[in-house]
Amino acid sequence: MSKHSWRVVGLISGTSVDGIDGVVASIRGEGYNLQVEVLGGQTFDYAPSIRQQALAVGAGAAISMAELAALDEAIAQQFAQAAQALIDQYGPVDLIGSHGQTVFHRPLTAEPRSSTQLAYSLQLGRGDLIAALTQCPTVSNFRQADIAAGGEGAPLVPPVDLALLSHPSRTRCIQNIGGIGNVALLPPWPTPRQIPPKVLGWDTGPGNSLLDLAVAMFSDGQQTYDHNGAWAAQGTPHQSLVDHWLQHPYFLQLPPKSTGRELFGQDFLQQCLTEATAYSLTPADVLASLTELTALSIAQSYQTFLPQLPDEVLLCGGGSYNTYLIDRLRAHLPTVIIQSTTAAGVPADLKEALAFAVLAYWRQQAFPGNLPSVTGAHHALPLGDLYYPAAGDRHA
């Protein structure tokens, strides 16, 4: 086991583009045998103009190459400012792991998978600029190596879940509910840990993406999300409409699979709203129905694609604070214990950022950061491009 700890910053902004989550962690160990201590973290707001442009590009708005380059650099500057704020508060770090901002994700859909077809995923926030601005070695572009190996480039968090959240005797599902939902099934891993168990994982479908867009529309831009699900809780889900939405081919597609706002974004929401007009639903009813879509898509995904239901589900991401959504999920998985990853020692609001701190740490160890059973890649390999600052310490 590594004899000294690395202090690593992890940064990510999810598909909801609701801010940059940052964490500082002390990490030591090798491979999956890690000791991780979260030193602190917070969410940093985007400048409103950058957030709006990133959302627009993610929704398919046309943009020139010059504008794309400027947005790439503006997002990198925001990420660098977030990293620097954490460094100023918690002290110097050895490494930064920056996921960046996803603005486009095209998964593989052809079966069987062809070696001549690759997925595509674009994250803005260039790592070389973050390294230059912070004077700290930075790892970014985490998805590209998995894609080059024939994978989806997503989900990337399950191997970190395996390292940090495996239980010696319980089967756990780690369910992230960000803009998009994704799950990792962790079989029991008895101690002393030796050969890792086979982890399954995939994107379950929409998390908060449709809800956030609908709330912004219904509130004329005054709200960006449904706090605690309070608005949706005032409505009644329209079950036949939800059942119709669940017939979308993505929900029936076999894992490994991934998705994004390209599929479950503004166009899909508009289709849902158009179909809802026939039932004279209130905004609360629509939000309740969209919440039910997220909850049922998760539950049915487990019932369809898992060998058996888990002993417990640990939630993370913004959706883990939506009490109405959690109530609906419990109603559909009544035999399963559902709680936050915080209860298992990993802060739910920082877990995704922490994952990219760990992935960056693994990159400097040359340890594989992907799981082929999850992404569909042909083999496991280290993830991310490592950039050094033009001057300063090059010890990473």
Beta strands, then each sheet from edge to edge (+ up, - down):
strand 1: 6-13
strand 2: 20-30
strand 3: 33-44
strand 4: 95-106
strand 5: 120-124
strand 6: 138-140
strand 7: 172-177
strand 8: 180-186
strand 9: 200-206
strand 10: 312-316
strand 11: 337-340
strand 12: 385-387
sheet 1: 3+ 2- 1+ 4+ 5-
sheet 2: 3+ 2- 1+ 4+ 6+ 12-
sheet 3: 9+ 8- 7+ 10+ 11+
end
